[in-house]
């Protein structure tokens, strides 16, 4: 445990730039850059092939056609005619390049190439690329030097007859300088586009992952603050309403839930302290006195102590029940139950005690749909309502238990009295105490009953409400406390 | 009664054993589940008191193994857990009663004695009549008579009296009454049981010289002939 924590901390503390390389967003961006680069490359290759591949094919065709024509000319009219035609065609104005070398002398008979390109010797019968020197003309048309230009050509050996010893070497070529120039421009352009794509991708990736990292870091910061003890901290939302905001919301509501549970636990332990300290103090004082007293007082003290400890045990059990109901245990026994039956049984159980306390306890019920719940827990809630009514309906004489349908599928279980009641504006606050369990409780045990009911209501998904109870003879109204159940599924 | 107490908390065990011995029982103590199983196999006991959480073999499996072997000795589970679900799983494993810690010693005594009664009257289903002094309860005709005088009881009062008479001479706690007569496993804050008892008492004792339904202070109630 400690070891893994140490590891985690170490990776957190690594240099930020290294951390960026390890983020998902960076890897994501990296692969995107790679993909874009590849796409640009494929596009470039395609454009190149489409334009220059075709042009170069055209050049080759022209050269082939010209060579065929020259070969025919040679076959029909002999070398003299060939020499003349080539001489005629040899004008620097266009891109055509020729060379005719007589055999066996090796003399250049015609053409505008000053020397046989070395590439021609190795590529006999095929195409070859070479560079040649060409006079550079100034504005007036005079020669102002030479320039080396790229060209592409083909070389063929012409023979008068298949077995003739005398053969002529013919080179037909095209100047490809303008095309090469364009090709280089295009290649350069693509290189720059490629470079720009990569640079832009990296910049965007770094910025993107840094902003993502910054937001993840706020989550981490909050988590660290909470770990350090500040449980009120929550992850701020960026307002973009994106996945990260949803994540923050979910984490926040999870934290709220945990805080609620923790508050519940703290409440329980506070209550244990509160509810058990006073009787313990009482017992201690009583025993101290009894140690100095006579046998009769001692007996009385022991008896009273016994009763006190019984009450403490009851308190303890109630606290444990609350904790268990709150934590969702005990919900396993949920089954469709009949609220009316619960109301009947509890009325029967409480009727004698109510009569003893000067109340008439009556039941009013209508057939009610079954609700999903625990008979034990709902009975316990109802018992608490009745306990409270008997304890607090001061001046009242009637208590009514009521079970009736609520809408098509729900049910309401209520206890109404004609006691002093609670003013409507105070009811919310009273319910808060039901739910929150935080105010100090002056009557021992009572607050526990209320929080037990609240826990039971929550476990059943039932609403706990206060409203006007039964009318008093003086025109006032008592209190009605009710549980509103939704339908059993 | 010979009681086997299987409990790993030595102090809690000593307290329970002392209380049970003072009430006249013979108590033997096992500190863990394995020892409990062995001792239960070796000795003849009238009741087992088994803690739910034990080292080596937990309480549920200890009893389940005894029950598999045909051991019908009544058993009471002690548990720090509580609540209905745990109670149900305890009863499913073959337990006859369930007591949540912390408990009052009186509660444990009353329940153990009720278990012992169950054993000494094994054909409980056959019993159709109970009698304590001149008070008679007939399960078949659902009538109650005292000194041959018929007494009218509400159905619940009848069940209450039936339970008390089935455990005649024993202390029955309020919690036991709530669990067995009303089938609730929580304790209301109002003294509902006391009022039911006093109503019952007014019907069966009021017009007669000798009170039979007695309050045992700090423990519960008992129905018996002697004082």
Interface residues (C-beta under 8 A of the other chain):
Chain A: X303 X306 X307 X309 X310 X313 X314 X316 X317 X320 X321 X324 X329 X330 X332 X333 X345 X348 X349 X350 X352 X353 X355 X356 X357 X374 X376 X379 X380 X383 X384 X386 X387 X390 X391 X445 X449
Chain B: X82 X83 X84 X85 X88 X100 X102 X103 X104 X156 X182 X184 X185 X186 X187 X188 X189 X190 X191 X192 X194 X195 X196 X198 X199 X217 X218
